[in-house]
Amino acid sequence: MIQTLARALLLCLCLAAPVAAQMMEPVPPEWGVVSTRAEAVITEDRVSNEALGRLRDELVGWRAQFAEAQEINAARISSLREEIAALGPVPAEGETEPPDIANRRAELNQRLDALLTPVREATAAFTAADGLIGEIDRSISARRAAALLTQDSPPINPATWPPAFRAATGWFNELARELAAPFRTVTARAVWLSDGVQLGLLVFAAVLLIWRSGMWLGRLRDRIAPHEAESPGARLALVGISVARTLLPVLGLLAVTRILGIMGAGGLRAGTAAALLPWLGLIVLATWWLAHAAFPPRPDAPTLLPLPMNRRREGRFHAQILGVLFAASYLVEAMAATSASMMETPGRTVLLFAVMAIAGLSLLRLGLLLLEVRRIAAEADESGTRSQLLGLVGRALTVIGVVTPISAGLGYINLSSALIWPAAISLALMSGISVLQGVVYDFYALLTRRRDPARDALAPTLIGFGLAIGSLPVFAIVWGVRPATLGEWWQAFLRGFRVGEARISPENFLTFVVVFAIGYTVVRIVKNVLRTSVLPKTRLDTGGTNAIISGTGYIGITLAALLAITTAGIDLSGLAIVAGALSVGVGFGLQTIVQNFVSGIILLIERPIKIGDWINVNGTEGFVRQISVRSTRIETFDRQDVIVPNADLIAGTVTNYTLANSAGRVVIQLGVAYGSDTRKVEAVLQEVAEAHPMFILNPKPLITFDGFGADSLNFTVRVVLRDILFKVVVTSELNHAIAERFAEEGFEIPFAQRDIWIRNPEALHARPETP
């Protein structure tokens, strides 16, 4: 009874689901309030970028809701459209159709319009939300562009330096006063002394992590370094040690931050400094690590850039200087944000100009080093994609290194910051990606125990390429692209693009790949079953077997592709016009390929040649080893593979020695000396030919006396072999047998003789004249 009630309830819910879907409100009334407020905010353009960002996030949520609402009644709408299409085309003007069909068509169209109404409302709301989001993005981009082009007081004016120096000195004085506050009074000292045990442990941990960890890990590195060149495990261990030498001091700086918090070093400047300390340390130490990875100090260490030792030293120096200056720029920005005097005076501008001037010189030197690497690669004739990329990056760094100090000196500090620091971070990212790619290669070599270079393997190469592609969004964010903009690009990518009436999206592509891969696997299994289990039990020869297997593969792959296209929902009808326009050009460009393809199909069906046949085509003689769609592979007697287009085999003249059967004729021509008994010679040749087991006796071997040559009596031996593939071997054996029998019978095989007649032989006996 309970099961019956449950089934009835479930049936009611299932029947009510379509009704609920139809009654669901696709565009709630609250959307009108939100859209009106968003339009007012965009029109007034008074709120901050943060407020615009929050409004944008709200609109993104609404847009996602409307995108989902567009799929309301999708299954039912599709079913109704199929029913309407099944009724046939709408009658043309002046024509009529049966009343029952007309009434049914009108009823279905009415129901379809009712179902499409909420979908149209959701589509309109989606378009409105998407438009508002685009307006907000354009407004934020315009504000950021205006901020980049803002000009401050030119810091190259010496009159701005004393106020800037006083403002910076005042900030550090205030910082020192706030840091000294916990030591000024007995009460303040008693507060942090009450946590003496915790402070002692933190101080001990900070000293070990900052001071001693590098020394201990350095000793461990020196022990492993001699095995670096020959062992991928050693290289991975060295990378792990270098990362630990970077992160452990940062943990020590976090301990210092905690110590300052426990001691009560409060205040705006002290709190800012304590919060920035670990991040500044991470920037400097990470730059140190990347500099040593790109320009290793040891001559035998693997290097990303093939440079001499003095150039490596210079590269490390400038890379580390860039890291320190980048951390200094962060500190200057924090000082300006926590000091009114820094903002009122040109302190921020002057300090950042000094930082960027030095950073520009370092960036210029690094760019020149990359150009030197490009030149070395060109001299070594190794100008590949990597060297070209290094040359492009080197030229960009040199330009930025020159332009940035000039623009900063003119007061365009924001523009200079938007150029120099993204360039430096991009250089660091490129070095980091190269290190990660090296780790992937070494890890693959360690797993597979390969002795040859793992960089030649496909799997780690694809992973390294994936790392480079995956880093593109990071590069975009570094160069100022907002994460929200990246999100919009990603959503547009997921929505796909239209080609005619067909929409291609990643979902369609993924579905196509998965279904086609499954179909291709099934085709391979079927071909394998036919090759190993089914066809060997039939009476088909090798050519027939190959034709069936190849035809099954072509038909199966075609069906798999069509099934994948259908399953992915890709409508190719919209591509008909484009395909028709391109067919003429494609026909002219690919006519040879199409000709060879059709010829390959004819070869598989008609089978004038098959795998294993001995053929001669255009002077190329050998065995057929493979017949593909476009060409046929022939293995010559010299063990060389010759690729012959299929059209040559169909349209040209081909000699197939083993088409109908394997029998073939061997012809041997020879001569005997004049005076030999010709009848006996013929009988001996007949006897020798019939005695060989490889010759067919029906027809019998044919011996003919061809005539009288200049030096011999000429005979020809014509015999038919059971297997023409043994022609060379049997010819040699027959020649041996004839030579032996002729020697026994006393027959002489003459060689060419010539008589020389001298007209004046007396000249040979003439005596020389005496002087």
C-alpha positions in Angstrom: 0.0 0.0 0.0 2.8 2.4 1.0 4.7 1.6 -2.2 1.6 2.2 -4.3 1.0 5.7 -2.7 4.7 6.5 -3.2 4.5 5.6 -6.9 1.3 7.7 -7.3 2.9 10.7 -5.6 6.0 10.4 -7.8 3.8 10.2 -10.9 2.0 13.3 -9.8 5.3 15.2 -9.3 6.5 14.1 -12.7 3.3 15.3 -14.4 3.4 18.5 -12.4 7.1 19.3 -13.3 6.3 20.6 -16.8 3.5 22.8 -15.4 5.8 24.1 -12.7 8.4 24.9 -15.3 5.9 26.7 -17.4 4.6 28.7 -14.4 8.1 29.6 -13.2 8.7 33.3 -13.5 11.8 33.9 -15.6 12.2 37.6 -14.8 11.4 38.5 -11.1 10.1 42.0 -10.4 13.2 42.8 -8.4 15.2 42.8 -11.6 13.5 46.1 -12.7 14.7 47.8 -9.5 18.2 46.5 -9.9 18.5 47.5 -13.5 17.1 51.0 -12.9 19.6 51.5 -10.0 22.4 50.2 -12.2 21.5 52.6 -15.0 21.4 55.5 -12.7 24.8 54.7 -11.2 26.4 54.3 -14.6 24.8 57.6 -15.8 25.9 59.7 -12.8 29.4 58.1 -12.7 30.1 59.2 -9.1 30.6 56.0 -7.2 34.1 54.5 -6.6 35.5 51.6 -8.5 34.9 49.3 -5.5 31.2 50.2 -5.6 31.1 49.6 -9.3 32.7 46.3 -8.8 30.1 45.2 -6.2 27.3 46.3 -8.5 28.9 44.4 -11.3 29.1 41.2 -9.3 25.4 41.6 -8.5 24.6 42.0 -12.2 26.7 38.9 -13.0 24.5 36.9 -10.7 21.4 38.1 -12.4 22.8 37.4 -15.8 23.6 33.8 -14.8 20.0 33.4 -13.5 18.7 34.7 -16.9 21.0 32.4 -18.8 19.6 29.4 -16.9 16.0 30.7 -17.5 16.6 30.6 -21.2 16.5 26.8 -21.0 13.0 26.8 -19.6 10.8 24.2 -21.5 13.7 23.5 -23.9 12.7 19.8 -24.3 9.0 20.6 -24.9 9.8 23.4 -27.3 12.0 21.1 -29.3 9.3 18.5 -29.4 6.7 21.0 -30.6 8.9 22.2 -33.3 9.5 18.7 -34.5 5.7 18.1 -34.6 5.2 21.3 -36.6 7.9 20.3 -39.0 6.3 16.9 -39.4 3.1 18.6 -40.7 5.1 19.8 -43.8 5.9 23.2 -45.1 3.5 26.1 -44.7 1.3 26.5 -47.9 2.4 29.3 -50.2 0.3 32.3 -50.8 -2.9 31.3 -52.6 -2.6 27.6 -51.6 -4.6 25.8 -49.0 -4.1 22.7 -46.9 -6.6 20.3 -45.3 -8.6 21.8 -42.5 -7.5 19.3 -39.9 -3.8 19.9 -40.7 -4.4 23.7 -40.6 -6.1 23.5 -37.2 -3.4 21.2 -35.8 -0.7 23.6 -37.1 -2.4 26.6 -35.5 -2.8 24.8 -32.2 0.8 23.8 -32.1 2.0 27.3 -33.0 -0.2 28.7 -30.2 1.3 26.3 -27.7 4.8 27.0 -29.0 4.3 30.8 -28.6 3.1 30.3 -25.0 6.2 28.3 -24.2 8.5 30.7 -26.0 7.2 33.8 -24.1 9.2 33.3 -20.9 12.2 32.3 -22.9 12.1 35.6 -24.8 11.6 37.5 -21.6 14.7 35.8 -20.1 16.7 36.5 -23.3 15.8 40.2 -23.2 16.7 40.4 -19.5 20.0 38.5 -20.2 20.8 41.0 -23.0 20.1 44.0 -20.7 22.2 42.6 -17.8 25.0 41.8 -20.2 24.9 45.4 -21.6 25.0 46.9 -18.1 28.0 44.8 -17.3 29.7 45.9 -20.4 29.0 49.6 -19.6 30.5 49.1 -16.1 33.6 47.5 -17.5 34.1 50.3 -20.0 33.6 52.9 -17.2 36.2 51.2 -15.0 38.6 50.9 -17.9 38.2 54.5 -18.7 39.0 55.5 -15.1 42.1 53.3 -15.0 43.3 54.8 -18.3 42.8 58.3 -16.9 44.7 57.4 -13.7 47.6 56.0 -15.7 47.9 59.2 -17.7 47.8 61.4 -14.6 50.9 63.7 -14.4 52.4 64.6 -11.0 55.0 67.1 -10.2 58.1 66.2 -12.3 60.6 64.6 -9.8 63.6 65.7 -11.9 63.1 69.2 -10.4 65.7 69.5 -7.6 63.3 71.7 -5.6 61.1 68.7 -4.9 63.9 66.6 -3.3 64.2 68.3 0.2 60.4 68.0 1.0 60.4 64.4 -0.2 63.5 63.6 2.0 61.9 65.2 5.0 58.6 63.3 4.5 60.4 60.0 4.2 62.6 60.7 7.2 59.5 61.7 9.2 57.8 58.4 8.3 60.7 56.3 9.5 61.0 58.4 12.7 57.3 57.7 13.4 57.9 54.0 12.7 60.9 53.9 15.1 58.8 55.6 17.8 55.9 53.1 17.4 58.4 50.2 17.5 60.0 51.5 20.6 56.7 52.0 22.4 56.7 48.6 24.1 60.0 49.4 25.8 59.2 52.9 27.1 57.2 52.2 30.2 57.2 49.5 32.9 53.6 48.7 32.2 54.3 48.1 28.5 57.3 45.9 29.2 55.3 43.9 31.7 52.6 43.2 29.1 54.9 41.5 26.7 57.1 40.0 29.4 54.1 38.1 30.6 54.3 36.1 27.3 58.0 35.5 27.7 57.9 31.8 26.9 56.0 32.3 23.7 58.2 35.2 22.7 61.3 33.2 23.4 60.1 30.3 21.3 59.2 32.7 18.5 62.6 34.5 18.7 64.4 31.1 18.6 62.3 29.9 15.6 62.9 33.2 13.8 66.7 33.0 14.3 66.8 29.4 13.1 64.7 30.0 10.1 66.3 33.3 9.0 69.9 32.8 9.9 70.7 29.0 10.2 68.3 27.4 7.7 70.2 28.7 4.7 73.5 27.5 6.0 72.3 23.9 6.7 70.4 23.7 3.4 73.5 25.0 1.6 75.7 22.2 3.1 73.1 19.7 1.9 73.1 21.3 -1.5 76.9 21.0 -1.8 76.7 17.3 -1.1 74.1 16.7 -3.8 75.5 19.1 -6.4 78.2 16.8 -7.8 75.5 14.3 -9.0 73.4 17.0 -10.6 74.5 16.4 -14.2 73.8 12.6 -14.3 70.9 12.1 -12.0 67.4 13.6 -12.4 66.7 12.8 -8.8 69.6 14.9 -7.7 68.3 17.8 -9.8 64.8 17.5 -8.3 66.4 17.4 -4.8 68.4 20.6 -5.6 65.2 22.3 -6.7 63.5 21.3 -3.5 66.4 22.6 -1.4 66.4 25.9 -3.3 62.6 26.3 -2.7 63.1 25.5 1.0 65.9 28.1 1.3 63.4 30.6 -0.1 60.3 29.7 2.0 61.9 29.0 5.4 63.2 32.6 5.9 59.8 33.9 5.0 58.4 31.8 7.8 61.0 33.4 10.1 59.7 36.8 9.0 56.2 35.7 9.9 57.5 34.8 13.3 58.9 38.3 13.5 55.5 39.8 12.6 54.0 37.7 15.4 56.6 38.9 17.8 55.8 42.5 17.1 52.1 41.8 17.6 52.7 40.2 21.0 54.9 43.0 22.1 52.3 45.5 21.3 54.1 47.5 18.6 50.9 49.2 17.5 50.4 52.2 15.4 49.5 52.7 11.8 53.1 52.6 10.5 54.3 49.7 12.7 51.2 47.7 11.8 51.8 48.4 8.1 55.5 47.5 8.3 54.7 44.3 10.2 52.1 43.2 7.6 54.5 44.0 4.7 57.6 42.4 6.2 56.9 38.8 5.1 55.7 39.9 1.6 58.8 42.0 1.1 61.0 39.2 2.2 59.2 36.8 -0.1 59.7 39.1 -3.1 63.4 39.5 -2.4 64.0 35.8 -1.7 61.9 34.6 -4.7 63.9 37.0 -6.9 67.1 35.6 -5.5 66.0 32.0 -6.2 64.9 32.8 -9.8 68.1 34.7 -10.4 70.2 31.7 -9.4 68.0 29.4 -11.5 68.4 31.6 -14.6 72.1 32.5 -14.0 73.5 29.7 -11.9 76.8 30.5 -10.2 78.3 27.0 -10.8 79.8 26.4 -14.2 78.5 22.8 -14.4 75.0 23.6 -13.4 72.2 23.5 -15.9 71.3 27.0 -17.1 68.3 28.5 -18.8 70.5 31.0 -20.7 73.8 29.9 -22.2 76.1 32.7 -21.1 79.7 32.9 -19.9 80.3 33.1 -16.1 80.9 36.9 -16.1 77.6 37.5 -17.9 75.8 35.2 -15.5 77.2 37.1 -12.5 75.9 40.4 -14.1 72.5 38.8 -14.8 72.2 37.6 -11.1 73.1 41.1 -9.8 70.6 43.0 -11.9 67.8 40.4 -11.3 68.3 40.7 -7.5 68.4 44.5 -7.8 65.1 44.4 -9.5 63.6 42.3 -6.7 64.9 44.7 -4.0 63.6 47.7 -5.9 60.2 46.0 -6.5 59.9 45.5 -2.7 61.0 49.1 -2.2 58.3 50.4 -4.5 55.7 48.4 -2.4 57.2 50.0 0.7 57.0 53.5 -0.8 53.3 53.0 -1.7 52.6 51.8 1.8 54.4 54.8 3.2 52.3 57.2 1.0 49.1 55.4 2.1 49.9 55.9 5.8 51.4 59.4 5.8 49.6 62.6 4.9 52.9 64.4 4.5 54.0 61.9 1.8 50.8 62.6 -0.1 50.9 66.4 0.3 54.5 66.6 -0.7 56.1 65.1 -3.8 57.7 62.4 -1.5 56.0 59.5 -3.2 56.8 60.8 -6.7 60.5 61.5 -5.9 61.1 58.1 -4.2 59.4 56.1 -6.9 61.3 58.0 -9.5 64.6 57.1 -7.8 63.5 53.4 -7.6 62.3 53.3 -11.2 65.5 55.0 -12.6 67.7 52.3 -11.1 65.2 49.6 -12.0 65.2 50.8 -15.6 68.9 50.5 -15.9 68.8 46.9 -14.5 66.0 46.1 -16.9 68.0 47.5 -19.8 71.0 45.4 -18.9 68.9 42.2 -18.7 67.4 43.0 -22.0 70.8 43.3 -23.5 71.8 40.0 -22.0 68.8 38.3 -23.6 69.8 39.8 -27.0 73.3 38.4 -26.4 71.8 35.0 -25.9 69.9 35.5 -29.1 73.1 36.4 -30.9 75.0 33.3 -29.5 72.2 31.1 -30.6 72.3 32.6 -34.1 76.1 32.1 -34.3 75.6 28.4 -33.3 72.9 28.0 -35.9 70.2 27.2 -33.2 67.7 30.0 -34.1 64.6 28.2 -32.9 61.4 29.5 -31.4 62.9 29.9 -28.0 65.8 32.0 -29.2 63.4 34.2 -31.3 61.2 34.6 -28.2 64.2 35.6 -26.1 65.2 38.2 -28.8 61.7 39.6 -28.8 61.6 39.9 -25.0 65.1 41.4 -24.9 64.1 44.1 -27.3 61.0 44.9 -25.3 63.0 45.1 -22.1 65.5 47.5 -23.6 62.7 49.8 -24.8 60.9 49.7 -21.4 64.2 50.2 -19.6 64.8 53.4 -21.5 61.2 54.7 -21.6 60.3 54.1 -18.0 62.8 56.5 -16.3 62.1 59.2 -18.8 58.3 59.0 -18.2 58.8 58.8 -14.5 61.1 61.9 -14.6 58.3 63.8 -16.4 55.8 63.0 -13.6 54.0 60.0 -15.2 54.6 57.7 -12.2 51.5 55.6 -12.6 52.3 55.0 -16.3 55.9 54.1 -15.5 54.8 51.7 -12.8 52.4 50.0 -15.2 55.3 49.4 -17.6 58.4 48.5 -15.6 57.0 46.3 -12.8 54.8 44.1 -15.1 57.9 43.7 -17.4 60.0 42.6 -14.4 57.3 40.2 -13.1 56.8 38.8 -16.6 60.5 38.1 -16.7 60.3 36.4 -13.3 57.3 34.3 -14.5 59.1 33.2 -17.6 62.0 32.0 -15.5 59.6 30.3 -13.1 57.8 28.5 -15.9 61.2 27.3 -17.3 62.1 25.9 -13.9 58.8 24.1 -13.6 59.2 22.7 -17.1 62.7 21.4 -16.1 61.1 19.8 -13.0 58.5 18.1 -15.2 61.3 16.7 -17.5 63.3 15.5 -14.5 60.3 13.9 -12.8 59.4 12.1 -16.0 62.9 10.8 -16.4 62.9 9.7 -12.8 59.6 7.8 -13.2 60.4 6.2 -16.5 64.1 5.6 -15.6 65.2 6.9 -19.0 68.8 7.3 -19.8 68.3 9.4 -22.9 67.2 13.1 -22.5 63.6 13.3 -21.3 63.2 16.5 -23.2 62.8 14.4 -26.3 59.7 12.7 -24.9 56.2 13.7 -25.9 54.4 13.6 -22.5 56.7 16.1 -20.6 56.8 18.3 -23.7 53.0 18.5 -23.7 52.9 19.2 -20.0 55.4 22.0 -20.4 53.4 23.4 -23.2 50.3 23.2 -21.0 52.1 25.1 -18.3 53.0 27.9 -20.7 49.4 28.1 -22.0 48.0 28.0 -18.5 50.2 31.0 -17.5 48.6 33.3 -20.1 45.9 34.5 -17.7 48.6 35.2 -15.1 50.5 37.3 -17.6 47.2 39.1 -18.5 46.6 40.0 -14.9 50.2 41.2 -14.4 49.8 43.6 -17.3 46.6 45.1 -15.9 43.8 43.0 -17.2 41.1 42.8 -14.5 40.1 39.3 -13.3 36.5 40.3 -14.1 37.5 40.9 -17.7 39.2 37.5 -17.8 36.0 36.1 -16.4 34.0 37.7 -19.2 36.4 36.4 -21.8 36.0 32.9 -20.3 32.2 33.1 -20.3 32.3 34.2 -23.9 34.5 31.3 -24.7 32.2 28.9 -22.9 29.2 30.3 -24.8 31.1 29.6 -28.0 30.8 31.3 -31.4 28.5 31.1 -34.3 29.4 29.9 -37.8 26.2 30.4 -39.8 23.4 28.9 -37.8 25.7 26.5 -35.9 27.1 27.4 -32.5 30.5 25.9 -31.6 31.3 25.8 -27.9 33.8 24.0 -25.7 31.0 21.7 -24.5 30.2 20.7 -28.1 33.9 20.2 -28.9 34.5 18.1 -25.7 31.4 16.0 -26.5 32.6 15.5 -30.1 36.1 14.4 -28.9 34.7 12.0 -26.3 32.1 10.4 -28.7 34.6 10.2 -31.6 37.2 8.7 -29.3 34.8 6.0 -28.2 33.7 5.3 -31.8 37.3 5.2 -32.9 38.1 2.7 -30.2 35.2 0.5 -31.1 36.3 0.6 -34.8 39.8 -0.5 -33.8 38.4 -3.4 -31.7 36.2 -4.5 -34.6 39.1 -4.4 -37.0 41.3 -6.4 -34.6 38.5 -9.0 -34.2 38.2 -9.3 -38.0 41.9 -9.5 -38.5 42.6 -12.1 -35.8 39.4 -14.1 -35.3 37.0 -13.9 -38.2 38.8 -13.4 -41.5 41.5 -16.0 -40.9 38.7 -18.6 -40.9 37.5 -17.6 -44.4 39.0 -18.4 -47.8 39.8 -14.9 -48.6 43.4 -14.1 -49.7 45.6 -11.4 -48.2 44.3 -8.7 -50.6 40.6 -9.5 -49.7 41.4 -9.5 -46.0 43.2 -6.1 -46.3 40.3 -4.6 -48.3 37.7 -5.7 -45.8 39.7 -4.4 -42.9 40.5 -1.1 -44.5 37.0 -0.6 -45.7 35.7 -1.4 -42.2 38.1 1.2 -40.8 37.0 4.0 -43.3 33.3 3.3 -42.9 33.6 3.0 -39.1 35.6 6.3 -38.7 33.1 8.1 -41.0 30.2 6.8 -38.9 32.0 7.7 -35.7 32.5 11.3 -36.9 28.9 11.7 -38.0 27.7 10.3 -34.7 30.0 12.6 -32.8 28.8 15.6 -34.7 25.2 14.7 -34.1 25.7 14.0 -30.4 27.5 17.3 -30.0 24.5 19.1 -31.4 26.5 20.8 -34.1 24.2 21.9 -36.9 26.1 21.7 -40.1 23.3 22.9 -42.3 24.3 26.5 -41.7 27.7 25.7 -43.1 26.3 24.7 -46.5 26.7 28.1 -48.0 30.2 28.5 -46.7 31.1 25.0 -47.8 29.7 25.6 -51.3 31.7 28.8 -51.6 34.9 27.1 -50.6 34.3 23.9 -52.5 35.6 25.4 -55.8 38.8 26.6 -54.3 39.3 23.5 -52.3 38.5 21.4 -55.4 41.3 23.1 -57.4 43.8 23.0 -54.5 43.1 19.4 -53.4 42.3 17.7 -56.7 45.4 15.6 -56.6 44.6 14.4 -53.1 41.0 13.7 -54.0 42.2 11.8 -57.1 44.6 9.7 -55.0 41.8 9.1 -52.4 39.4 7.8 -55.1 42.2 5.7 -56.6 42.8 4.2 -53.2 39.2 3.2 -52.8 39.3 1.6 -56.3 42.4 -0.3 -55.3 40.7 -1.7 -52.2 37.5 -2.7 -54.1 38.9 -3.9 -57.5 42.2 -5.2 -56.0 44.5 -5.1 -59.0 47.3 -5.2 -56.5 47.3 -6.4 -52.9 49.7 -6.5 -50.0 52.5 -8.9 -50.7 52.4 -8.6 -54.5 55.5 -8.2 -56.5 55.0 -5.3 -58.8 56.8 -3.0 -61.1 55.5 0.6 -61.5 57.4 3.3 -63.4 60.6 1.4 -63.0 60.2 0.8 -59.3 60.1 -2.9 -58.5 59.4 -4.5 -55.1 56.8 -5.8 -52.8 53.6 -4.0 -51.7 53.7 -3.5 -48.0 50.9 -1.1 -47.3 47.9 0.3 -49.2 46.5 3.4 -47.6 43.9 6.0 -48.8 46.3 8.3 -50.5 49.4 6.2 -51.4 50.9 2.8 -51.5 54.2 1.8 -49.9 56.5 -0.5 -51.9 59.5 -2.1 -50.4 62.3 -2.6 -53.0 64.8 -5.4 -53.0 67.3 -2.9 -51.6 65.1 -2.6 -48.4 64.0 0.9 -49.4 60.5 2.2 -49.0 59.0 4.0 -52.1 55.8 5.9 -51.6 53.7 5.7 -54.8 50.5 7.8 -55.2 47.5 5.7 -55.8 46.6 7.5 -59.0 49.8 6.2 -60.6 48.7 2.6 -59.9 45.3 3.2 -61.4 46.1 5.4 -64.4 49.6 4.1 -65.2 50.9 0.8 -66.4 51.7 -1.6 -63.5 53.3 -5.1 -63.8 52.0 -7.4 -61.2 54.0 -10.6 -61.1 51.7 -12.3 -58.5 48.3 -11.0 -59.4 46.4 -14.3 -60.4 49.0 -16.8 -59.2 52.5 -17.1 -58.0 53.8 -18.9 -61.0 56.2 -17.1 -63.4 58.6 -17.8 -66.2 62.4 -17.8 -66.1 64.4 -17.3 -69.3 68.1 -18.2 -69.6 70.1 -17.5 -72.7 73.4 -19.2 -73.4 75.7 -20.3 -76.2 78.0 -23.2 -77.0 81.0 -23.4 -79.2 80.7 -24.2 -82.9 81.1 -27.9 -83.6 79.0 -29.0 -80.6 76.2 -31.5 -81.1 73.1 -29.3 -81.0 70.7 -32.1 -80.4 72.7 -33.3 -77.5 73.0 -29.8 -76.0 69.2 -29.5 -76.3 68.7 -32.8 -74.5 71.1 -31.9 -71.7 69.3 -28.6 -71.1 66.0 -30.3 -71.2 67.2 -32.9 -68.6 68.7 -30.2 -66.3 65.5 -28.1 -66.5 63.1 -31.0 -65.7 65.3 -32.1 -62.8 64.8 -29.0 -60.8 62.0 -29.3 -58.2 60.8 -25.7 -58.5 59.9 -25.9 -62.2 56.4 -26.9 -63.5 56.3 -29.8 -65.9 53.1 -28.7 -67.5 53.9 -26.8 -69.5 57.2 -28.6 -70.0 60.4 -26.6 -70.1 61.0 -25.3 -73.6 64.5 -25.4 -75.1 65.0 -23.6 -78.4 68.0 -23.4 -80.7 67.9 -19.7 -81.6 70.5 -19.5 -84.3 74.1 -19.0 -85.2 75.8 -16.2 -83.4 79.1 -14.5 -84.2 80.9 -16.6 -81.6 78.5 -19.3 -80.5 75.5 -21.5 -81.2 72.7 -19.7 -79.2 70.1 -21.6 -77.1 67.3 -20.3 -74.9 65.9 -22.1 -71.8 62.3 -21.2 -70.9 60.9 -22.7 -67.7 57.9 -21.9 -65.5 58.5 -21.5 -61.7 56.0 -22.6 -59.1 56.7 -19.4 -57.2 58.2 -16.4 -59.0 59.5 -15.0 -55.7 62.3 -17.6 -56.0 63.3 -16.4 -59.5 66.7 -15.1 -58.5 67.7 -18.1 -56.4 66.4 -20.7 -59.0 68.1 -18.9 -61.9 71.4 -19.1 -60.0 70.9 -22.8 -59.2 70.0 -23.6 -62.9 73.1 -21.8 -64.1 75.2 -23.9 -61.7 73.6 -27.1 -62.9 74.1 -26.2 -66.6 77.7 -25.4 -66.0 78.3 -28.7 -64.2 76.6 -30.8 -66.9 78.4 -28.9 -69.7 81.7 -29.7 -68.0 80.8 -33.4 -67.8 79.6 -33.6 -71.4 82.6 -31.6 -72.7 80.6 -28.7 -74.1 82.5 -25.5 -74.3 80.9 -22.2 -73.7 82.9 -19.8 -75.9 83.9 -16.3 -75.3 84.1 -13.6 -77.9 87.3 -13.9 -80.1 88.7 -11.4 -82.5 91.4 -11.9 -85.2 93.8 -8.9 -85.8 95.2 -8.5 -89.4 98.2 -6.3 -89.9 98.5 -4.8 -93.4 102.3 -4.3 -93.4 103.8 -7.0 -91.1 107.3 -6.3 -92.7 107.3 -3.0 -90.7 107.7 -5.1 -87.5 111.0 -6.6 -88.8 112.6 -3.4 -90.1 116.0 -2.7 -88.6 116.7 0.6 -87.0 119.1 2.8 -89.0 122.6 3.1 -87.6 123.8 6.6 -86.9 
